[in-house]
Amino acid sequence: MHHTGDAERIKQLREELELHNHRYYVLAAPTISDPEFDRMLKELERLEAAHPELADRNSPTQRVGGDITKNFPVVAHRFPMLSLSNSYSREEVAGFVARVEKSVGRTRYTMELKYDGVAISLTYRDGELLRGVTRGDGEKGEEITANVRTVRAIPLKLRGRGWPAEFEARGEIIFTKERFARLNAEREQAGEELYANPRNTAAGTLKNQDPRLVAERGLDNFIYTLQGPELPTRSHFANMLKAREWGFKTPSPERRFIGQADDVDGIMAFIDHWDSARHGIEFIIDGIVVKVDDLDVQEELGLTAKSPRWAIAYKFQAEQAGTRLNGVSFQVGRTGAVTPVAELEPVLLAGTTVKRASLFNADQIERLDLHLGDRVLVEKAGEIIPQVVGVEREHRPPHAARVIFPHACPECGTPLIRLEGEAQHYCPNEHQCPPQLTRRIEHFVARKAMDIEGLGGETVEELFRAGLIRNVADLYDLTMEQVLALGKGWGEKSARQVVDGVAASKAVPFEQVLYALGIRHVGETVARKIARAVGDIDRLMGMSKEELTAIDEVGEVIAESIVDFFAAEGNRAVIERLRQAGLQFKSSAGVGPVSNKLAGKSIVVSGVFRTFSRDGIKEAIERHGGKVSGSISRKTTFVLAGADMGPAKRAKAEELGVPVIDEEEFSRMIVE
């Protein structure tokens, strides 16, 4: 194909992908399948790689990627990002309306949902996203553009027409309840502490230095105002409808996420509706915002030092309930982490009956100064996990006993340990402590791990109690006779299902086997990356902490955890037995080292490449024995520079005397 054809196709693909992205993430009404979308994206990636001169930072291929950001520059806001004054009673809202009317007479109001997320300001110039900045202190915030671009609900290029040459769209970046629950489920599987609420987790995610991790988390966004000298109309409500035409995800009038009223009664009706309806929507709101709709009237009303006089936030009461603490149980997970759980007198909270609530860790028990029989306040953290947030001390029964975090494991009696810098206590007796053994086996047989049909948690418990399995290798010695001998409830068919399921799991690929082993901090994604980078278990077992951290996404903590796991004699013995049983301990993808041409070399990768994808070039380095590093230092052997490598990196390389090579030279090095 000659060049103009490619240029046309690139333009066409970009437009179509933007359209489908908008339909999927903003309108939630996709018109093509996911594989179809991915196929178009791959074609565009290929064409862009062949034509670096047509690069465009707002191409749909640039949603995820970009370099690791070491620190986020602080940028001044053109228009300060004010915080609203909060009110907790309807009287205060009525007072607000009275003050406005006294000042400017009757006027219209727009009501919107108050999202519990992270405020962000997005600047657009000539219809393209220029930068994204956090609220910060209202005067200046941090520029986190690379991370903002990963949020699919934020358009990189505007649609339609009539947008100003330069303006800001302001909104809130949030986690939906479902994405948050999914993230916590993944953390639970990797044996990590759960996140308490979506808001803080969204804030933490946006501060992450790796845009790819941000992209994987799947944040969402709503726009709630436009700022700029030449806005399309003088009505806030009409501007939101305009923003919607330009491709922004704005509150939907059809779902009553935004409404209008001419008086207090109309405002109150909106508040009443959402006070109960808020539990049924897919994200968390903590109140309602009321704004004067007319921008000229807004200007007339002006601002106080901290907040506008033309808006007020009505905050819902966090749903709390008081109930009696009947006891605290200490649960031991598969990684040995001990989690305290409050056993409560059942109480109705935000539409569900709560009998247990999280206490997170020992510090929390200490902070609350918990006693048995205490009357405690339970809240749904971000309406998701019930947690104990306070104690009504005046209701404490006389002679109540303090809740004390155990020094020894409640299941096996081994003294607990608490690692430096960690909030949780652990039981170190990993090879004898019953719940650690059974939960590890349950993790091993789970769908995303070895995917063994017919083996749920209860069956594992039953086989364990009968003394048939003590570790995962024992599963492969199970016979029909042993399972049938369990008696009640076991027939020929169910026993056969277990034995066949175990046999079938021998074909499960290495990356899933690695995840199934249940190494602490090694979740699904990390297991996949490691399996592809190292190729087989023997190489992995022999790797040092330094070699491990060279693998993409493996940091100090994960590397240490892997080294510790393989250092344990018991674990090595189990792996040997699994190998004898015929499990896949080699990657079928045929990765692993191809040569050691780059052995001992530390290489920093920067920019975009023609013949390799970003991950592809890193993989090539690792397969030839090299190490990929994120930042340039005196230890760097060379910098591999693609198109548009940042000037700051080039300057740093020159300053430290590190050679910079291009793609051709790199290809020669590994082919020679």
KOLZAMAR-299947 format. One line per 10 residues: number of its first residue (from 1); their letters; for each residue x, y, z of C-alpha. Coordinates in Angstrom, 2 decimals, decimal comma, padded with zeros to 5 digits, always signed. Layout:
BEGIN
NUM> a> X/Y/Z  ...
END
This chain:
BEGIN
1> mhhtgdaeri> +000,00/+000,00/+000,00  +001,35/+003,43/-000,77  +001,59/+006,10/+001,85  -001,55/+008,17/+001,25  -003,66/+005,02/+001,52  -002,10/+004,30/+004,92  -002,62/+007,87/+006,09  -006,29/+007,70/+005,09  -006,75/+004,35/+006,82  -005,06/+005,63/+009,99
11> kqlreelelh> -007,43/+008,62/+010,03  -010,44/+006,38/+009,43  -009,46/+003,87/+012,13  -008,85/+006,62/+014,67  -012,27/+008,11/+014,03  -014,07/+004,77/+014,19  -012,27/+003,66/+017,35  -013,03/+006,98/+019,06  -016,69/+006,54/+018,12  -016,86/+002,98/+019,48
21> nhryyvlaap> -014,97/+004,00/+022,61  -017,55/+006,76/+023,17  -020,47/+004,38/+022,61  -019,04/+001,82/+025,03  -017,70/+003,93/+027,90  -019,86/+007,05/+027,77  -023,19/+005,90/+026,36  -022,87/+002,27/+027,61  -024,37/+001,16/+024,27  -021,68/-000,62/+022,25
31> tisdpefdrm> -022,38/-001,47/+018,61  -019,43/-003,82/+017,96  -017,93/-006,76/+019,85  -014,79/-006,48/+022,01  -012,68/-008,73/+019,71  -013,73/-006,57/+016,76  -012,61/-003,43/+018,63  -009,29/-005,06/+019,55  -008,70/-006,12/+015,95  -009,12/-002,53/+014,72
41> lkelerleaa> -006,86/-001,24/+017,49  -004,16/-003,76/+016,54  -004,37/-002,71/+012,88  -004,00/+000,94/+013,88  -001,01/+000,11/+016,12  +000,63/-001,67/+013,20  +000,07/+001,22/+010,79  +001,24/+003,83/+013,31  +004,41/+001,84/+013,97  +005,09/+001,85/+010,21
51> hpeladrnsp> +004,52/+005,63/+010,00  +006,11/+007,35/+013,00  +005,72/+010,68/+011,15  +001,93/+010,37/+011,62  +002,19/+009,94/+015,41  -000,54/+011,67/+017,42  -000,52/+011,80/+021,20  -004,32/+011,67/+021,23  -004,64/+008,62/+019,02  -006,82/+005,84/+020,54
61> tqrvggditk> -003,64/+003,69/+020,72  -002,15/+006,12/+023,24  -004,77/+005,57/+025,94  -002,42/+003,29/+027,83  +001,29/+003,53/+027,83  +003,62/+006,40/+028,17  +006,61/+006,38/+030,42  +006,67/+005,91/+034,14  +006,17/+009,33/+035,73  +008,56/+009,90/+038,61
71> nfpvvahrfp> +006,89/+013,02/+039,95  +003,85/+014,97/+038,86  +004,57/+018,66/+038,13  +002,49/+021,22/+040,03  +000,44/+023,49/+037,76  -001,56/+026,62/+038,62  -005,29/+026,51/+037,77  -006,46/+029,23/+035,40  -009,76/+029,36/+037,27  -009,45/+028,33/+040,92
81> mlslsnsysr> -011,11/+024,99/+041,81  -013,35/+025,98/+044,69  -014,76/+023,65/+047,25  -018,47/+023,90/+048,01  -019,85/+024,76/+051,39  -021,44/+021,65/+052,91  -024,80/+021,50/+054,59  -026,18/+018,57/+056,53  -029,74/+019,73/+057,02  -032,59/+020,76/+054,75
91> eevagfvarv> -032,94/+024,00/+056,70  -029,48/+025,02/+055,50  -030,48/+024,38/+051,88  -033,63/+026,48/+052,39  -031,45/+029,20/+053,96  -029,19/+029,13/+050,89  -032,16/+029,64/+048,55  -033,47/+032,50/+050,71  -030,06/+034,24/+050,59  -029,88/+033,91/+046,80
101> eksvgrtryt> -033,42/+035,26/+046,34  -032,79/+038,18/+048,66  -029,76/+039,06/+046,57  -030,97/+038,48/+042,98  -034,67/+037,61/+043,09  -036,27/+034,40/+041,75  -033,97/+032,22/+039,68  -033,57/+028,64/+038,37  -031,49/+025,97/+040,07  -029,76/+022,88/+038,72
111> melkydgvai> -029,32/+019,87/+041,02  -026,71/+017,18/+040,45  -025,37/+014,15/+042,26  -022,29/+014,67/+044,40  -019,93/+011,90/+043,31  -017,57/+010,48/+045,88  -014,35/+010,54/+043,88  -011,40/+012,71/+042,92  -011,90/+016,16/+041,37  -010,07/+016,69/+038,09
121> sltyrdgell> -009,71/+019,58/+035,65  -009,27/+018,73/+031,96  -008,00/+021,38/+029,56  -008,92/+021,09/+025,87  -007,29/+023,12/+023,11  -008,59/+022,97/+019,53  -010,79/+020,01/+020,48  -007,97/+017,85/+021,92  -007,09/+016,94/+025,49  -004,10/+019,04/+026,53
131> rgvtrgdgek> -003,71/+018,14/+030,20  -005,41/+016,83/+033,32  -004,75/+018,39/+036,73  -005,94/+017,38/+040,21  -007,68/+019,90/+042,48  -004,70/+020,14/+044,86  -005,27/+023,14/+047,13  -007,69/+024,76/+044,68  -005,10/+027,25/+043,42  -002,69/+024,68/+041,97
141> geeitanvrt> -002,75/+020,93/+041,49  -000,67/+018,07/+040,12  -000,60/+017,36/+036,41  -001,43/+013,68/+035,89  -002,21/+013,72/+032,16  -000,71/+010,28/+031,38  -002,99/+008,68/+033,99  -006,06/+010,67/+032,98  -005,70/+009,46/+029,38  -006,26/+005,89/+030,54
151> vraiplklrg> -009,79/+006,76/+031,72  -011,91/+005,66/+028,78  -014,84/+007,91/+029,59  -012,65/+010,99/+029,02  -012,51/+011,95/+025,32  -009,04/+012,58/+023,85  -010,67/+014,34/+020,87  -014,01/+016,12/+020,97  -016,96/+015,25/+018,73  -019,58/+017,46/+017,13
161> rgwpaefear> -018,99/+021,20/+016,81  -019,26/+024,48/+018,65  -016,66/+023,89/+021,34  -014,50/+026,87/+022,38  -010,88/+027,04/+021,15  -009,71/+026,49/+024,71  -011,70/+025,58/+027,83  -011,69/+023,36/+030,90  -014,07/+020,50/+031,65  -014,23/+019,69/+035,34
171> geiiftkerf> -015,45/+016,52/+036,84  -014,92/+013,63/+039,17  -012,93/+010,45/+038,58  -014,59/+007,52/+040,32  -014,63/+003,76/+040,78  -017,94/+002,07/+040,09  -019,07/-000,28/+042,86  -018,57/-003,26/+040,57  -014,99/-002,38/+039,54  -014,12/-001,73/+043,17
181> arlnaereqa> -015,55/-005,06/+044,30  -013,61/-006,77/+041,51  -010,37/-005,08/+042,55  -010,86/-006,24/+046,14  -011,62/-009,78/+044,99  -008,32/-009,81/+043,09  -006,46/-008,49/+046,13  -008,05/-011,14/+048,30  -006,87/-013,80/+045,85  -003,33/-012,42/+045,93
191> geelyanprn> -003,43/-012,51/+049,75  -003,32/-008,72/+050,09  -005,14/-006,38/+052,45  -008,47/-005,10/+051,10  -009,05/-001,47/+050,15  -011,46/+000,31/+052,46  -013,37/+002,52/+050,04  -013,57/+003,48/+046,37  -012,78/+007,18/+046,85  -009,39/+006,78/+048,51
201> taagtlknqd> -008,53/+003,96/+046,15  -009,31/+006,16/+043,13  -007,08/+008,89/+044,57  -004,27/+006,41/+045,21  -004,62/+004,92/+041,73  -004,32/+008,34/+040,05  -001,09/+008,93/+041,98  +000,39/+005,71/+040,59  +003,53/+006,23/+038,55  +002,71/+003,57/+035,99
211> prlvaergld> -000,14/+004,52/+033,61  -000,54/+000,87/+032,60  -001,52/-000,11/+036,12  -003,97/+002,82/+036,19  -005,47/+001,58/+032,91  -005,97/-001,95/+034,26  -007,98/-000,62/+037,19  -010,71/+000,79/+034,93  -011,59/+004,16/+036,48  -014,64/+006,11/+035,32
221> nfiytlqgpe> -015,49/+009,79/+035,06  -018,37/+012,28/+035,10  -018,06/+015,91/+034,01  -020,01/+018,42/+036,10  -019,04/+021,86/+034,80  -017,33/+023,78/+031,98  -015,01/+026,75/+032,53  -013,72/+029,24/+030,02  -014,16/+032,67/+028,49  -016,52/+031,65/+025,65
231> lptrshfanm> -018,93/+028,94/+026,77  -021,72/+027,84/+024,41  -024,61/+029,16/+026,56  -025,21/+031,08/+029,78  -027,12/+028,18/+031,33  -025,15/+025,59/+033,30  -027,74/+022,90/+032,50  -027,65/+023,65/+028,75  -023,82/+023,60/+028,82  -023,89/+020,11/+030,32
241> lkarewgfkt> -026,13/+018,94/+027,47  -023,69/+020,54/+025,02  -020,72/+018,81/+026,69  -022,59/+015,57/+026,17  -022,76/+016,24/+022,41  -018,99/+016,82/+022,40  -018,40/+013,32/+023,77  -018,15/+013,88/+027,53  -019,85/+011,60/+030,00  -022,18/+013,97/+031,81
251> psperrfigq> -025,01/+013,33/+034,29  -028,04/+011,94/+032,47  -031,34/+013,88/+032,78  -033,18/+010,66/+031,74  -031,89/+008,85/+034,83  -032,50/+011,94/+037,00  -028,75/+012,30/+037,65  -029,31/+016,01/+036,94  -032,48/+018,07/+037,30  -033,83/+021,60/+037,46
261> addvdgimaf> -036,09/+023,45/+039,86  -037,48/+026,95/+040,36  -037,92/+026,81/+044,13  -037,09/+025,03/+047,39  -039,85/+022,44/+046,91  -038,37/+021,29/+043,61  -034,90/+021,05/+045,17  -036,26/+019,05/+048,13  -038,08/+016,63/+045,83  -034,75/+015,88/+044,11
271> idhwdsarhg> -033,03/+015,36/+047,48  -035,86/+013,10/+048,71  -035,67/+010,97/+045,59  -031,93/+010,35/+045,91  -031,87/+009,85/+049,67  -033,28/+006,39/+049,04  -032,51/+005,81/+045,34  -028,74/+006,27/+045,82  -028,24/+002,67/+046,93  -029,52/+001,38/+043,62
281> iefiidgivv> -027,03/+003,09/+041,28  -023,67/+001,77/+040,11  -021,48/+004,36/+041,82  -021,32/+006,02/+045,20  -022,74/+009,47/+045,87  -022,48/+011,25/+049,20  -024,91/+014,08/+048,56  -026,57/+016,49/+046,14  -025,12/+019,72/+044,72  -027,44/+022,67/+044,12
291> kvddldvqee> -026,25/+025,42/+041,75  -027,77/+028,62/+040,43  -028,23/+027,76/+036,75  -027,68/+031,16/+035,12  -023,95/+031,91/+034,75  -024,54/+035,68/+034,74  -026,41/+035,39/+038,02  -023,57/+033,20/+039,34  -021,14/+036,02/+038,56  -023,36/+038,58/+040,22
301> lgltaksprw> -023,53/+036,47/+043,40  -019,76/+036,01/+043,37  -017,55/+034,06/+045,74  -016,50/+034,09/+049,35  -012,84/+033,37/+050,16  -013,36/+029,60/+050,03  -016,52/+028,78/+048,16  -019,02/+030,16/+045,64  -022,14/+031,94/+046,91  -024,12/+030,38/+044,05
311> aiaykfqaeq> -023,82/+026,71/+045,06  -024,23/+024,47/+048,09  -023,71/+020,76/+048,74  -026,27/+018,82/+050,75  -024,53/+015,81/+052,31  -026,45/+012,64/+053,12  -025,85/+011,17/+056,53  -023,41/+008,28/+056,14  -025,59/+005,28/+056,80  -024,71/+004,29/+060,34
321> agtrlngvsf> -026,39/+001,98/+062,76  -025,70/+001,25/+066,41  -025,66/-002,33/+067,65  -024,08/-004,59/+070,26  -020,67/-006,16/+069,75  -021,15/-009,80/+070,73  -017,61/-010,90/+070,03  -014,60/-010,67/+067,76  -013,39/-013,62/+065,74  -009,93/-013,81/+064,27
331> qvgrtgavtp> -009,84/-015,39/+060,84  -006,73/-016,93/+059,35  -006,36/-016,66/+055,55  -004,27/-018,78/+053,21  -001,27/-016,46/+053,50  -001,46/-016,64/+057,29  -002,82/-013,10/+057,60  -005,04/-012,78/+060,68  -008,08/-010,56/+060,17  -010,32/-009,49/+063,05
341> vaelepvlla> -014,06/-009,60/+062,34  -016,71/-008,06/+064,58  -019,62/-010,41/+065,38  -022,65/-008,14/+065,81  -026,20/-008,29/+067,03  -027,93/-008,25/+063,58  -028,87/-004,73/+062,49  -030,43/-003,19/+059,37  -028,03/-000,91/+057,50  -028,51/+000,73/+054,07
351> gttvkraslf> -031,07/-001,89/+053,08  -029,26/-005,07/+054,20  -028,97/-006,93/+057,49  -025,44/-006,81/+058,86  -024,18/-009,45/+061,31  -020,42/-009,06/+060,82  -018,17/-006,12/+060,08  -014,52/-005,64/+059,29  -012,10/-004,40/+061,93  -009,14/-004,46/+059,47
361> nadqierldl> -006,25/-004,96/+061,92  -004,88/-004,67/+065,45  -004,35/-000,90/+065,23  -008,03/-000,38/+064,54  -009,05/-002,38/+067,65  -006,59/-000,31/+069,65  -007,87/+002,97/+068,25  -011,50/+002,12/+069,01  -010,59/+000,76/+072,46  -013,11/-002,04/+071,91
371> hlgdrvlvek> -014,71/-003,94/+074,77  -017,03/-006,95/+074,54  -020,69/-005,92/+074,81  -019,87/-002,38/+073,60  -022,48/-000,51/+071,63  -020,68/+000,15/+068,35  -021,43/+002,28/+065,30  -021,32/+000,41/+062,02  -021,04/+002,17/+058,70  -020,93/+000,90/+055,15
381> ageiipqvvg> -017,58/+002,13/+053,93  -018,39/+003,63/+050,56  -021,56/+001,57/+050,94  -019,60/-001,61/+050,33  -017,87/-003,28/+053,26  -019,55/-002,78/+056,63  -017,01/-001,55/+059,16  -017,00/-000,52/+062,81  -016,30/+003,22/+062,97  -016,95/+004,15/+066,56
391> verehrppha> -017,93/+003,13/+070,06  -020,57/+004,74/+072,27  -018,52/+004,54/+075,47  -021,35/+005,78/+077,68  -023,24/+002,55/+076,93  -020,35/+000,27/+077,94  -021,54/-002,47/+080,35  -019,76/-002,54/+083,74  -016,70/-004,84/+083,96  -016,63/-005,32/+080,17
401> arvifphacp> -013,53/-007,16/+078,96  -011,20/-005,45/+076,51  -010,83/-007,00/+073,09  -007,24/-008,12/+072,82  -005,56/-009,09/+069,59  -004,21/-012,61/+070,14  -000,46/-013,18/+070,45  -000,83/-016,70/+069,14  -002,67/-018,08/+066,12  -006,31/-018,82/+067,10
411> ecgtplirle> -006,18/-021,98/+064,97  -002,83/-023,60/+065,71  -001,34/-021,71/+068,66  +001,83/-020,54/+066,90  +003,06/-017,08/+068,05  +002,02/-014,44/+065,51  +004,51/-012,15/+063,79  +004,08/-008,66/+062,39  +006,41/-007,61/+059,60  +008,10/-004,22/+059,48
421> geaqhycpne> +005,85/-001,64/+057,84  +002,81/-003,96/+057,60  -000,49/-003,50/+059,37  -001,35/-007,18/+059,59  -000,26/-009,99/+061,87  +000,69/-013,34/+060,35  +000,80/-016,90/+061,53  +004,15/-018,25/+060,28  +003,18/-021,91/+060,68  +002,29/-022,31/+057,01
431> hqcppqltrr> +002,78/-026,07/+056,78  +000,64/-027,12/+059,76  -001,95/-024,41/+060,42  -005,29/-025,96/+059,26  -007,06/-022,92/+057,69  -003,86/-021,93/+055,88  -003,60/-025,45/+054,46  -007,24/-025,73/+053,39  -007,50/-022,19/+052,02  -004,32/-022,70/+050,03
441> iehfvarkam> -005,80/-025,85/+048,53  -009,08/-024,00/+047,84  -007,10/-021,28/+046,06  -005,23/-023,93/+044,06  -008,40/-025,62/+042,74  -010,24/-022,34/+041,95  -011,45/-021,49/+038,46  -008,73/-018,93/+037,67  -006,08/-021,28/+039,02  -006,13/-025,06/+038,32
451> dieglggetv> -009,86/-024,92/+037,55  -010,68/-028,35/+039,02  -014,36/-029,21/+038,59  -016,16/-030,86/+041,49  -013,79/-029,50/+044,15  -015,37/-026,62/+046,05  -014,46/-025,32/+049,50  -016,65/-027,80/+051,36  -015,21/-030,82/+049,53  -011,68/-029,62/+050,26
461> eelfraglir> -012,58/-029,30/+053,96  -014,08/-032,79/+053,93  -011,05/-034,40/+052,26  -008,78/-032,52/+054,69  -010,71/-033,65/+057,77  -010,64/-037,24/+056,51  -006,84/-036,97/+056,39  -006,68/-037,56/+052,62  -005,06/-034,24/+051,70  -002,60/-032,05/+053,61
471> nvadlydltm> -001,24/-030,13/+050,62  -001,95/-029,60/+046,94  +000,28/-032,46/+045,78  -001,89/-034,95/+047,71  -004,77/-034,16/+045,32  -002,94/-036,00/+042,55  -002,78/-039,21/+044,63  -006,54/-039,35/+045,28  -008,29/-042,54/+044,14  -011,95/-043,34/+043,47
481> eqvlalgkgw> -011,95/-045,78/+046,42  -010,72/-043,12/+048,86  -013,35/-040,62/+047,77  -016,17/-043,22/+047,84  -015,06/-044,28/+051,33  -015,97/-040,79/+052,60  -019,50/-042,22/+052,71  -022,58/-040,01/+052,90  -023,32/-038,03/+049,75  -020,60/-039,61/+047,63
491> geksarqvvd> -021,58/-041,75/+044,68  -019,79/-043,21/+041,70  -020,55/-040,12/+039,60  -019,40/-037,41/+042,05  -016,25/-039,34/+042,96  -015,40/-039,84/+039,30  -015,88/-036,11/+038,70  -013,26/-035,25/+041,36  -010,67/-037,75/+040,13  -011,19/-036,80/+036,47
501> gvaaskavpf> -011,10/-033,09/+037,31  -007,76/-033,52/+039,05  -006,34/-035,46/+036,08  -007,59/-032,87/+033,57  -005,84/-030,06/+035,49  -002,45/-031,45/+034,42  -002,97/-029,65/+031,12  -003,46/-026,19/+032,70  -000,78/-023,77/+031,37  +002,25/-022,76/+033,44
511> eqvlyalgir> +001,04/-019,19/+034,10  -002,09/-020,52/+035,83  -000,09/-023,15/+037,74  +002,19/-020,39/+039,02  -000,80/-018,35/+040,19  -002,34/-021,48/+041,76  +000,72/-022,05/+043,97  -000,56/-019,09/+046,00  +002,69/-017,18/+046,45  +001,87/-014,10/+048,48
521> hvgetvarki> +001,40/-010,91/+046,36  +001,51/-012,93/+043,12  -001,91/-012,32/+041,62  -003,12/-013,37/+038,19  -001,51/-010,57/+036,17  +001,87/-010,82/+037,87  +001,91/-014,62/+037,50  +001,29/-014,21/+033,77  +004,10/-011,66/+033,37  +006,56/-013,83/+035,33
531> aravgdidrl> +005,67/-017,04/+033,48  +006,26/-015,33/+030,13  +009,49/-013,70/+031,22  +011,18/-016,72/+032,82  +009,78/-019,60/+030,78  +010,00/-022,37/+033,38  +009,86/-023,07/+037,12  +013,49/-024,17/+037,48  +014,77/-020,86/+036,23  +012,33/-019,06/+038,53
541> mgmskeelta> +013,40/-021,09/+041,57  +017,02/-020,14/+040,98  +016,48/-016,40/+040,49  +017,78/-013,77/+042,90  +015,77/-010,81/+044,12  +017,68/-008,51/+041,71  +016,94/-010,73/+038,72  +013,27/-010,88/+039,66  +012,83/-007,11/+039,94  +014,05/-006,83/+036,33
551> idevgeviae> +010,74/-008,41/+035,26  +008,01/-005,98/+034,28  +005,63/-005,27/+037,23  +007,72/-007,17/+039,78  +008,78/-004,86/+042,60  +010,82/-005,44/+045,76  +007,93/-006,82/+047,81  +006,86/-009,39/+045,21  +010,45/-010,44/+044,51  +011,13/-011,00/+048,21
561> sivdffaaeg> +007,95/-013,00/+048,59  +008,93/-015,28/+045,66  +012,44/-015,87/+047,00  +011,02/-016,70/+050,46  +008,48/-019,09/+048,97  +011,05/-021,14/+047,09  +013,48/-021,06/+050,02  +011,02/-023,14/+052,06  +011,91/-026,83/+051,92  +008,22/-027,82/+052,18
571> nravierlrq> +007,28/-025,78/+049,10  +010,11/-027,26/+047,03  +009,05/-030,78/+048,02  +005,44/-030,09/+046,96  +006,61/-028,69/+043,62  +008,76/-031,79/+043,03  +005,71/-034,02/+043,65  +003,56/-031,87/+041,34  +006,24/-032,21/+038,67  +006,17/-036,02/+039,06
581> aglqfkssag> +002,37/-035,84/+038,72  +002,84/-034,18/+035,33  +001,84/-030,51/+035,85  +002,96/-027,85/+033,34  +006,04/-026,16/+034,72  +007,25/-024,81/+031,38  +005,73/-022,00/+029,38  +004,18/-023,23/+026,14  +004,80/-019,81/+024,59  +008,40/-020,86/+024,15
591> vgpvsnklag> +009,76/-017,86/+026,01  +012,71/-017,98/+028,31  +016,16/-016,87/+027,33  +017,07/-017,13/+023,67  +020,65/-015,97/+024,19  +022,78/-014,14/+026,75  +023,97/-011,41/+024,38  +022,69/-008,73/+026,74  +023,68/-010,49/+029,99  +024,69/-008,05/+032,71
601> ksivvsgvfr> +023,39/-005,05/+030,76  +020,90/-002,63/+032,30  +018,80/-000,90/+029,66  +016,34/+001,99/+029,86  +013,64/+002,04/+027,15  +012,08/+005,32/+026,07  +009,83/+006,48/+023,22  +007,92/+004,64/+020,49  +009,39/+001,97/+018,21  +008,68/+000,92/+014,66
611> tfsrdgikea> +009,21/-002,84/+014,69  +008,45/-003,54/+018,36  +005,59/-002,72/+020,70  +006,64/-001,29/+024,10  +006,15/-004,66/+025,78  +007,68/-006,45/+022,82  +010,95/-004,57/+023,07  +011,16/-005,22/+026,81  +010,48/-008,89/+026,21  +013,25/-008,99/+023,58
621> ierhggkvsg> +015,72/-007,49/+026,07  +014,78/-010,00/+028,77  +014,94/-012,95/+026,36  +018,51/-012,04/+025,50  +019,47/-011,88/+029,18  +019,27/-008,09/+029,70  +017,50/-006,16/+032,44  +014,95/-003,41/+031,77  +015,23/-000,50/+034,18  +012,75/+002,35/+034,67
631> sisrkttfvl> +015,17/+005,21/+035,29  +018,59/+006,30/+034,05  +021,46/+006,08/+036,55  +025,22/+005,58/+036,45  +024,54/+001,83/+036,36  +022,60/+002,08/+033,07  +024,50/+000,39/+030,19  +022,61/+002,27/+027,50  +019,32/+003,99/+026,70  +017,30/+002,49/+023,86
641> agadmgpakr> +015,57/+005,47/+022,26  +012,56/+005,34/+019,95  +010,71/+008,21/+018,30  +009,70/+011,11/+020,62  +012,00/+010,20/+023,50  +011,64/+012,97/+026,09  +014,32/+015,71/+026,06  +014,69/+015,40/+029,84  +015,73/+011,76/+029,51  +018,20/+012,59/+026,73
651> akaeelgvpv> +019,75/+015,35/+028,86  +020,01/+012,99/+031,85  +021,76/+010,36/+029,68  +024,26/+012,94/+028,40  +024,91/+014,28/+031,86  +025,72/+010,77/+033,18  +027,60/+009,80/+030,04  +025,24/+006,94/+029,22  +025,23/+006,05/+025,49  +021,92/+006,37/+023,62
661> ideeefsrmi> +021,27/+003,80/+020,86  +018,44/+003,48/+018,35  +016,29/+000,58/+017,24  +018,52/-000,41/+014,27  +021,58/-000,69/+016,48  +019,63/-002,69/+019,05  +018,35/-005,10/+016,38  +021,95/-005,60/+015,17  +023,10/-006,36/+018,73  +020,61/-009,16/+019,24
671> ve> +020,82/-010,61/+015,72  +024,63/-010,78/+015,40
END
